[in-house]
Amino acid sequence: MSGFMHFLNTKFAPGAQKIANNDWIVTIKNSILEVLPFIFIGSFITLFNIPLNFWKWWPDLAPISSFTFGLVLHFYFHST
């Protein structure tokens, strides 16, 4: 096990760090982190809408999901 850890510390980690510090990779990472809360909200609302297929009295929460993804598009197009 110590040989594997030695390999990770001496060979793998420096190469991974060099890739992780690339400006393009950092930009993609930051963009994903900014949009992630909206994706989570939309995903949870989609999961909460599954019972709507079985119970007609369940409230339709789809407008919330489309609203969050609409906000993402709004922020994207107005930030460029």
PyMOL commands that set and color helices and strands:
alter all, ss='L'
color gray80, all
select helices_A, chain A and resi 2-20+23-48+50-53+62-79
alter helices_A, ss='H'
color red, helices_A
deselect
rebuild
show_as cartoon
